[in-house]
Amino acid sequence: MIIRSPTTIFLYRARLIFMLAALIPTVLMTAIGIILVATGGAKSIGVVGGILVLAFCATALTGYVLGTIFVTRGASLAAVQNEFLSSVSHEVRTPLTSIRMFIDMLREGRVQDPAERQRCLTVINQELTRLDGLVGKLIELSKIESSHAVFDRGPLLVSDIVEDALASFEAIRFSGDVDLQVQIDAGLMVHGDRAALAQAVGNLLGNAWKYTRPQDKKIEVRATADAKHVTITVTDNGVGIPRSEQAAIFEKFQRGSAGLNGGSPGSGLGLALVRAVVEAHHGKVDVRSEPDRGARLRIVLPRCAETP
């Protein structure tokens, strides 16, 4: 059984009423106009009257089509907003439930062993960190999508962006070995915010690490360019992404089957944040992948010829 939200029901009813109020009278008047033109014969008044009625009907029909488009878009936006709120509620509720459970155990004295108490506190800290990261990503993503994010706009060396991203990646790769290869063409420059672009590249590196197998991890970072664009590519030898999921992974709270089936932690916001940052810099991000053959994610940005 499908449960519709009040907003969706209201917009559906508005569209139905709009159709009945606009379309039916327009159809009737169109029929009258055709009759007037057909029976007017040599009488210019009847012909002119019929033409005016048909012109009015054409205008009304155009208004109906445009109005239907706007109402439909409004209904779609309401559905997206409701889905977004539902996803946020689910993602926030999960760590809160875990935190509350462990706090209740400690408050009621059900955990006496010092080592076990320490483990509970560690889990609480991890969940709080996760919750804080989720809220931070949501705020940052909201600012970017609403055009309220303030980015520095200056010429940047791509090598500096990748260097910053690799520095943040060090904390992740510290927990395991990885064959990391970096190849950056010299002198490549883009125009934008260094911290935001470094975060975008860092998110791609984090995803590459997360979805490669523990043994024989290989990640390659390359930056190349043509006359107009700079391309930053992150390639891994991980589990890959099925073609049916490649468009969805850049949407908020959408995770591929590899993350869901493998139990990898994540909120489904990392790649959405990458896309928002890149699009705010007038670029694009895409993915090419096949299951069990790794993934290649590309950030394409307008090339800058200025000197820093």
Summary of the structure (lengths in Angstrom):
residues: 308
radius of gyration: 28.2
end to end distance: 59.3
largest distance: 104.1
contacts: 901
relative contact order: 0.09
helix: 61%
strand: 15%
